[in-house]
Amino acid sequence: MSLGVNQLKQKTFFIYEGQPYVVLETHHLKMQQRRPTVQVKMRNLINGKILERNFAQSDVFEEADVERQKVKYLYNHRDQYWFCQENHPSQRFEIKKEMLGDLTKFLKSNTILDAILFKGKIISVELPIKMDFKVIEAPPAVKGDTAQGGVKQVKIETGATINTPLFINQGDNIRINTETGEYVERADKG
């Protein structure tokens, strides 16, 4: 199927110069005396490199024929990340850290996620948009700080650090948007 430039939305998979890409962001640019262009930030699904390109309204792309499959994240050892088929724990496979990128901050054992396949090979994974994590380290809020609605950095069970409101404490469960890496709400108190 063909895609026009205006169909290149976030998370759209398409072929550019013979390689599959996923759209990360798009911006419409209107310049005086010139035709409008669309600036596309995209990630190569084979090598993980991120590119920014400007496309004309007349440009047409081939949609990348991708499949989705449910997989379960098991564990990581050094920089190896191990997964299995959702219902076949014995069928294990590794996905390289380079391909996972920032998602590694939010990988929790036994999380079910979507693997994206291109020509039968896994090229990317998508986490659930909102996930809950246990706070394992949180500096205490200093009395008087909370009036300004400040933020503090806490460490979650995966080892990632997240900015949260001052009232979040060690042991709390918090909900995080895995696309933006931002705190959403407190899921429950520890």
Sequence and secondary structure as in RCSB ss.txt:
>XXXX:A:sequence
MSLGVNQLKQKTFFIYEGQPYVVLETHHLKMQQRRPTVQVKMRNLINGKILERNFAQSDVFEEADVERQKVKYLY
NHRDQYWFCQENHPSQRFEIKKEMLGDLTKFLKSNTILDAILFKGKIISVELPIKMDFKVIEAPPAVKGDTAQGG
VKQVKIETGATINTPLFINQGDNIRINTETGEYVERADKG
>XXXX:A:secstr
 EEEGGG  TT EEEETTEEEEEEEEEEE  TTS  EEEEEEEETTT  EEEEEEETT EEEE  EEEEEEEEEE
EETTEEEEEETTEEEEEEEEEHHHHGGGGGG  TT EEEEEEETTEEEEEE  SEEEEEEEE     TTSGGGT 
EEEEEETTS EEEEETT  TT EEEEETTTTEEEEEEE  
